[in-house]
Amino acid sequence: MTPLEAALAGVWLMIPALVPNSAAVIFGGGTPMDFGRSWRGKRVLGDGKTWRGFFGGALTGVVLGLILMGVAMLLDAREVWGYGDWPDALLVIVALPFGSMTGDAAGSFLKRRLGKDRGAKAPVLDQYNFVIGALLLGLLLAPNWVLDHYYNDNGIYGLVLLLIVVPLLHRGVNIIGYKMGKKDVPW
């Protein structure tokens, strides 16, 4: 795999972890994940993190991952653009979006501990919490896949491009969500 292929694949393969956060806004509402509870005088997560949003976002990522896997298979490019062989690929496709949503919830937990209100800016944390969650759950469930695509050999180029692209995508998607009336703030 060339450095350019590794860089582009690093972003392509992470799409199932990038989409759930936006999909959660669409599916959101309902019961908060923290059930309205507080810890040390502050909400654990807040009303913005709901079970419907969590599962709706994560399952959207899983479906998208299956579609991307199908595209890679049709192009006979599973080695670079795919998630591996079945059933290991399914583990990766589930780990990325569920890790993403868990990372997003962990980011909200940290923001509440820092005294930040729902929707308040938290630079770096807001942009990378879901990527970190996806990579950590991926490392736990499919360590060789994560290391091969984001660390070993040219895989590091995938991680670098991902870290560059994520803040740009995050900002753009949030502006769109704000203009659609789905978000209260454009960040």
C-alpha angles and dihedrals in degrees: 000000000000120000090253093050090047092050095049093042089052090062096037093052092049094056091099087060096043098053102051095072091058093041090053089063090056095046095036129115130080127072116013114236090236091049088231093297126147132212122202090352097308132091112265094229109340136233093294093073110070133168091238091052092046096051095035091053095043094047090049087056092049092051091047090049091053090051092050090048089052091051091051090050092049090051090045088234103121092130094066106014101030140076098241132260125332127292094018089056090060090056090054092045090053096041096054100056096035089048089048093054091044090051090050091052090047088052090054090049090053092046091053090050089051089053095248118147125229109288094017116138118260106174115215092007092065093047101043109027093093094044091051091048092050093048094046095050088043090053090049096049104026108015097163092053093050093045092047094050102036108025120012120083110329092350089096087071088061091054093047094050090045091054090050096045099043098071090048093049091043093054094044095049092047092052090051091048090050093050090048090053093244095113130046094214132033095235 
